[in-house]
């Protein structure tokens, strides 16, 4: 265990950041799963911008890589566009 107060503070901060990142990541994964489950194109098209925004925020925070975010958004857009009305 760390002995310096600054190191102890860093441990506390990193634990807090880790929990926050895990929460946002899990919430986004659930939103992606729910979007994939939608059958109607109009409903999915309404949900896509909010899910894409969540993915962008993860990339901005550094929780996921920017290329992974781009790949996720691309795949979701393809899936939504391929849905029947």
GROMACS elastic network, one bead per residue, 0.5 to 0.9 nm:
[ bonds ]
;  ai    aj funct       b0    kb
    1     8     6  0.83658   500
    2     5     6  0.79055   500
    2     7     6  0.60444   500
    2     8     6  0.59489   500
    2    11     6  0.85606   500
    3     6     6  0.86953   500
    3     7     6  0.71818   500
    3     8     6  0.70986   500
    4     7     6  0.52710   500
    4     8     6  0.63128   500
    4     9     6  0.87091   500
    5     8     6  0.50112   500
    5     9     6  0.61653   500
    5    10     6  0.85904   500
    6     9     6  0.50505   500
    6    10     6  0.61759   500
    6    11     6  0.87081   500
    7    11     6  0.62355   500
    7    12     6  0.86703   500
    8    11     6  0.51112   500
    8    12     6  0.63646   500
    8    13     6  0.87061   500
    9    12     6  0.50612   500
    9    13     6  0.61475   500
    9    14     6  0.85767   500
   10    13     6  0.50412   500
   10    14     6  0.60178   500
   10    15     6  0.84822   500
   11    14     6  0.52051   500
   11    15     6  0.61286   500
   11    16     6  0.85986   500
   12    15     6  0.52290   500
   12    16     6  0.62605   500
   12    17     6  0.87129   500
   13    16     6  0.50769   500
   13    17     6  0.61466   500
   13    18     6  0.85218   500
   14    17     6  0.50019   500
   14    18     6  0.59606   500
   14    19     6  0.85690   500
   15    18     6  0.50592   500
   15    19     6  0.62518   500
   15    20     6  0.86133   500
   16    19     6  0.52732   500
   16    20     6  0.62235   500
   16    21     6  0.86429   500
   17    20     6  0.50320   500
   17    21     6  0.60248   500
   17    22     6  0.84833   500
   18    21     6  0.51278   500
   18    22     6  0.60728   500
   18    23     6  0.85684   500
   19    22     6  0.50989   500
   19    23     6  0.61672   500
   19    24     6  0.87291   500
   20    23     6  0.51393   500
   20    24     6  0.62913   500
   20    25     6  0.85057   500
   21    24     6  0.52227   500
   21    25     6  0.59223   500
   21    26     6  0.84538   500
   21    58     6  0.81461   500
   21    61     6  0.85263   500
   21    63     6  0.62695   500
   22    25     6  0.50640   500
   22    26     6  0.59979   500
   22    27     6  0.84380   500
   22    63     6  0.85644   500
   23    26     6  0.52652   500
   23    27     6  0.60648   500
   23    28     6  0.85504   500
   24    27     6  0.50949   500
   24    28     6  0.60855   500
   24    29     6  0.85800   500
   24    54     6  0.83560   500
   24    58     6  0.73718   500
   24    63     6  0.87016   500
   25    28     6  0.51873   500
   25    29     6  0.61749   500
   25    30     6  0.86544   500
   25    55     6  0.86828   500
   25    58     6  0.71499   500
   25    63     6  0.74793   500
   25    64     6  0.84997   500
   26    29     6  0.50356   500
   26    30     6  0.61632   500
   26    31     6  0.86071   500
   27    30     6  0.51686   500
   27    31     6  0.62768   500
   27    32     6  0.87291   500
   27    54     6  0.88091   500
   28    32     6  0.61733   500
   28    33     6  0.85771   500
   28    51     6  0.71171   500
   28    54     6  0.61768   500
   28    55     6  0.67722   500
   28    58     6  0.84242   500
   29    32     6  0.50479   500
   29    33     6  0.61501   500
   29    34     6  0.86060   500
   30    33     6  0.50128   500
   30    34     6  0.61416   500
   30    35     6  0.85584   500
   31    34     6  0.50608   500
   31    35     6  0.60900   500
   31    36     6  0.86188   500
   31    47     6  0.89904   500
   31    50     6  0.89966   500
   31    51     6  0.63713   500
   31    54     6  0.86839   500
   32    35     6  0.50412   500
   32    36     6  0.62023   500
   32    37     6  0.86689   500
   32    48     6  0.89159   500
   32    51     6  0.66328   500
   32    52     6  0.89962   500
   32    72     6  0.89669   500
   32    76     6  0.80571   500
   33    36     6  0.51813   500
   33    37     6  0.63476   500
   34    37     6  0.50836   500
   34    38     6  0.66056   500
   35    38     6  0.54226   500
   35    39     6  0.88702   500
   35    43     6  0.89037   500
   35    44     6  0.62165   500
   35    47     6  0.68121   500
   35    48     6  0.72834   500
   35    51     6  0.79400   500
   35    76     6  0.81928   500
   35    80     6  0.86440   500
   36    39     6  0.80365   500
   36    44     6  0.80892   500
   36    76     6  0.75945   500
   36    79     6  0.76394   500
   36    80     6  0.81487   500
   37    44     6  0.89328   500
   38    41     6  0.78496   500
   38    43     6  0.70682   500
   38    44     6  0.59545   500
   38    80     6  0.89788   500
   39    43     6  0.78920   500
   39    44     6  0.74362   500
   39    83     6  0.71640   500
   39    84     6  0.80374   500
   39    85     6  0.86427   500
   40    43     6  0.54619   500
   40    44     6  0.62211   500
   40    45     6  0.85910   500
   40    80     6  0.87962   500
   40    83     6  0.69100   500
   40    84     6  0.68845   500
   40    85     6  0.59105   500
   41    44     6  0.51029   500
   41    45     6  0.59417   500
   41    46     6  0.85984   500
   41    80     6  0.62345   500
   41    81     6  0.73549   500
   41    82     6  0.82808   500
   41    83     6  0.53717   500
   41    84     6  0.60707   500
   41    85     6  0.51639   500
   42    45     6  0.50758   500
   42    46     6  0.63090   500
   42    47     6  0.88346   500
   42    80     6  0.88516   500
   42    85     6  0.69894   500
   43    46     6  0.52008   500
   43    47     6  0.64637   500
   43    48     6  0.87896   500
   44    47     6  0.51260   500
   44    48     6  0.60528   500
   44    80     6  0.61287   500
   44    83     6  0.86363   500
   45    48     6  0.52454   500
   45    49     6  0.75829   500
   45    77     6  0.85686   500
   45    80     6  0.64687   500
   45    81     6  0.81878   500
   46    49     6  0.68421   500
   46    50     6  0.80780   500
   47    50     6  0.57013   500
   47    51     6  0.64551   500
   47    52     6  0.87558   500
   48    51     6  0.52292   500
   48    52     6  0.60056   500
   48    53     6  0.85121   500
   48    73     6  0.86741   500
   48    76     6  0.76211   500
   48    77     6  0.74257   500
   48    80     6  0.79101   500
   49    52     6  0.50360   500
   49    53     6  0.60634   500
   49    54     6  0.86659   500
   50    53     6  0.50164   500
   50    54     6  0.63324   500
   50    55     6  0.87659   500
   51    54     6  0.50441   500
   51    55     6  0.63111   500
   51    56     6  0.86580   500
   51    73     6  0.84080   500
   52    55     6  0.50555   500
   52    56     6  0.61596   500
   52    57     6  0.86500   500
   52    69     6  0.84845   500
   52    72     6  0.84523   500
   52    73     6  0.59656   500
   52    76     6  0.85734   500
   53    56     6  0.50136   500
   53    57     6  0.62196   500
   53    58     6  0.87306   500
   54    57     6  0.51535   500
   54    58     6  0.64247   500
   54    59     6  0.88532   500
   55    58     6  0.51643   500
   55    59     6  0.64314   500
   55    60     6  0.87075   500
   55    64     6  0.84567   500
   55    69     6  0.58517   500
   55    70     6  0.85312   500
   55    72     6  0.78629   500
   55    73     6  0.75197   500
   56    59     6  0.51102   500
   56    60     6  0.61041   500
   56    61     6  0.86393   500
   56    66     6  0.79306   500
   56    69     6  0.64766   500
   56    70     6  0.83406   500
   56    73     6  0.88338   500
   57    61     6  0.61421   500
   57    62     6  0.85337   500
   57    63     6  0.86435   500
   58    61     6  0.52231   500
   58    62     6  0.62295   500
   58    63     6  0.51771   500
   58    64     6  0.58273   500
   58    65     6  0.83154   500
   58    66     6  0.86152   500
   58    69     6  0.78807   500
   59    62     6  0.50096   500
   59    63     6  0.58830   500
   59    65     6  0.56221   500
   59    66     6  0.51102   500
   59    67     6  0.85210   500
   59    68     6  0.81803   500
   59    69     6  0.62100   500
   60    63     6  0.76645   500
   60    64     6  0.82451   500
   60    65     6  0.86205   500
   60    66     6  0.76239   500
   61    64     6  0.78149   500
   62    65     6  0.63865   500
   62    66     6  0.79642   500
   64    67     6  0.84534   500
   64    68     6  0.66573   500
   64    69     6  0.68916   500
   65    68     6  0.52453   500
   65    69     6  0.64017   500
   65    70     6  0.88118   500
   66    69     6  0.50176   500
   66    70     6  0.62610   500
   66    71     6  0.86805   500
   67    71     6  0.61355   500
   67    72     6  0.85647   500
   68    71     6  0.50257   500
   68    72     6  0.60977   500
   68    73     6  0.85829   500
   69    72     6  0.51464   500
   69    73     6  0.61903   500
   69    74     6  0.85250   500
   70    73     6  0.52287   500
   70    74     6  0.60634   500
   70    75     6  0.86263   500
   71    74     6  0.50896   500
   71    75     6  0.61541   500
   71    76     6  0.85684   500
   72    75     6  0.52737   500
   72    76     6  0.61676   500
   72    77     6  0.86011   500
   73    76     6  0.51275   500
   73    77     6  0.60728   500
   73    78     6  0.85776   500
   74    77     6  0.51560   500
   74    78     6  0.61954   500
   74    79     6  0.86302   500
   75    78     6  0.51096   500
   75    79     6  0.61829   500
   75    80     6  0.86614   500
   76    79     6  0.50519   500
   76    80     6  0.61501   500
   76    81     6  0.85461   500
   77    80     6  0.51157   500
   77    81     6  0.60426   500
   77    82     6  0.85006   500
   78    81     6  0.51432   500
   78    82     6  0.60889   500
   78    83     6  0.88047   500
   79    82     6  0.51662   500
   79    83     6  0.65049   500
   80    83     6  0.54059   500
   80    84     6  0.88175   500
   81    84     6  0.81901   500
